[in-house]
Amino acid sequence: MSTINESSSTVYHGLWLVATPIGNLDDISPRSVSVLRASPIVCCEDTRRSGSLLKHIGARPERLLVTNEHTEHDVIATVLEYLGNNITVSLISDAGTPGISDPGEQLVAAVHAAGHKVYATPGPAAFVMAAAISGLPTTRIAFDGFLPRAGAARRERLTEIARERRTTVLYEAPHRLERTLVDLASTCDPTRTIVLARELTKLHEDLWRGSLEDALVHVRTIEPRGEYAIVIAPYWADVVEVTDTDIIDELTQRIQSGLTTRDAINEVTDALGVPRKRVYTLAVAL
Ligand code: SAM
């Protein structure tokens, strides 16, 4: 049997990424419920936590497969075997959309590579909600997940954010929030606007908006608790004039990362909103 029909939803055979609430249980969609009820196998990070959600929605899978950052790779062969035997598998995470700062990426790639289908029931993702309600530009968004904890990788990412022309969204644990704000304030313009989106969809939901330097004062006056998404305004939001040095920096970064000069010129023209001829002239001089 390749499909399972249940109420108004069709659950096609394949791997399903099922989005679950990021706090408020009412945010689970009827389609997520249908798919989980129809899945004999559910991959989840934590059987106890997901077990209560599944019970709450009346889903009784035959098997829960623990799929966390340590086990995701080992689960792949088992999932492919189920899919090969026409058994539908769902993947959920502790909260939100699987594969978004959660297990899923490796499994999805392996399922595609083996020629099976991947579907999803879209739903909550903290970074989307945080960006949407932040009041910052949403035409272009860079989701950077969790910053690397330390070292060159962290510094590199912070430097990228300092020059990022899209709105950036980060995830951070409450006990690392202050450290991350200190690092952001020392790399970025401290007057840059940021939004701290806390405990979204939950009882203590809170949205703090202000400058990076004020955010530091703010987190030092509270005990950061709960879950935070950090939304950072684009670098260029308040800047009117683009200097030649800015253009050269942007060109150099792209060329060094492997782009052809022509592609770098095109990207920089779009990114900085300056005439192509000006970027071309500076690129030639490089
Ligand atoms: N897969 C999830 C998603 O789709 O958003 C993200 C999982 S990641 C392991 C957990 C991080 O997401 C938290 O540390 C926090 O930064 C952010 N997050 C999750 N739920 C949140 C909420 N209700 N409010 C604010 N941030 C949240």
Boltz pocket constraint, residues with backbone or C-beta under 6 A from the ligand:
constraints:
  - pocket:
      binder: B
      contacts: [[A, 22], [A, 23], [A, 93], [A, 95], [A, 96], [A, 97], [A, 98], [A, 99], [A, 100], [A, 101], [A, 102], [A, 124], [A, 125], [A, 126], [A, 127], [A, 170], [A, 171], [A, 172], [A, 173], [A, 197], [A, 198], [A, 199], [A, 200], [A, 201], [A, 202], [A, 227], [A, 228], [A, 229]]
      max_distance: 6.0
